């Protein structure tokens, strides 16, 4: 069975349907037994949904804002 750490490592591929059958079954088996990982996958799905619904033209603005916030955080440290 997969560990939680391994599930997290494969989570993006799982959500994008990029895993082979064996790995997909391993992920599903783990999710059936691990409440925390089920919660993590639900949060990842919600994040993907939110990102898909963002207006396309704002990506550059969001990247600039994220970069500025990172700079401010580095300066305050």
C-alpha positions as CSV (number, residue, x, y, z in Angstrom):
1,X,0.0,0.0,0.0
2,X,1.1,3.5,-0.7
3,X,2.3,5.8,2.1
4,X,0.7,9.2,2.5
5,X,3.9,10.8,1.2
6,X,3.8,8.6,-1.9
7,X,0.1,9.5,-2.5
8,X,0.9,13.2,-2.3
9,X,3.8,12.6,-4.8
10,X,1.3,11.0,-7.3
11,X,-1.7,13.2,-6.6
12,X,-1.4,15.5,-9.6
13,X,-1.0,12.6,-12.0
14,X,-4.0,10.9,-10.3
15,X,-6.2,14.0,-10.6
16,X,-5.1,14.4,-14.3
17,X,-5.8,10.7,-15.0
18,X,-2.2,10.1,-15.9
19,X,-1.5,7.0,-13.8
20,X,-1.4,3.5,-15.1
21,X,-4.0,1.0,-13.8
22,X,-1.8,-0.5,-11.1
23,X,-0.9,2.9,-9.6
24,X,-4.5,4.2,-9.9
25,X,-5.7,1.2,-7.9
26,X,-3.0,1.7,-5.3
27,X,-4.1,5.4,-4.9
28,X,-7.8,4.4,-4.6
29,X,-7.0,1.7,-2.1
30,X,-5.0,4.2,0.0
31,X,-7.8,6.8,-0.3
32,X,-10.4,4.2,0.9
33,X,-8.4,3.8,4.1
34,X,-7.0,7.3,4.8
35,X,-9.3,10.1,5.7
36,X,-6.5,12.7,5.7
37,X,-5.5,11.8,2.1
38,X,-9.2,11.9,1.0
39,X,-9.4,15.4,2.4
40,X,-6.1,16.3,0.7
41,X,-7.4,15.1,-2.7
42,X,-10.7,17.0,-2.2
43,X,-8.7,20.2,-1.6
44,X,-6.6,19.6,-4.6
45,X,-9.7,19.0,-6.8
46,X,-11.2,22.3,-5.4
47,X,-8.0,24.1,-6.2
48,X,-8.0,22.8,-9.7
49,X,-11.6,23.9,-10.2
50,X,-10.9,27.4,-8.9
51,X,-7.8,27.8,-11.1
52,X,-9.7,26.7,-14.2
53,X,-12.4,29.3,-13.5
54,X,-9.9,32.2,-13.2
55,X,-10.1,34.7,-16.1
56,X,-7.4,34.0,-18.6
57,X,-6.1,37.6,-18.8
58,X,-5.2,37.9,-15.2
59,X,-2.4,35.3,-15.1
60,X,0.3,37.9,-15.7
61,X,-1.1,40.2,-13.0
62,X,-1.3,37.3,-10.5
63,X,2.2,36.2,-11.3
64,X,3.4,39.8,-10.7
65,X,1.5,40.1,-7.5
66,X,2.9,36.7,-6.2
67,X,6.5,37.9,-7.1
68,X,6.0,41.2,-5.3
69,X,4.6,39.4,-2.2
70,X,7.6,37.1,-2.2
71,X,10.0,40.1,-2.4
72,X,8.3,41.8,0.5
73,X,8.5,38.6,2.6
74,X,12.2,38.2,1.9
75,X,12.8,41.9,2.8
76,X,10.9,41.5,6.1
77,X,12.9,38.4,7.1
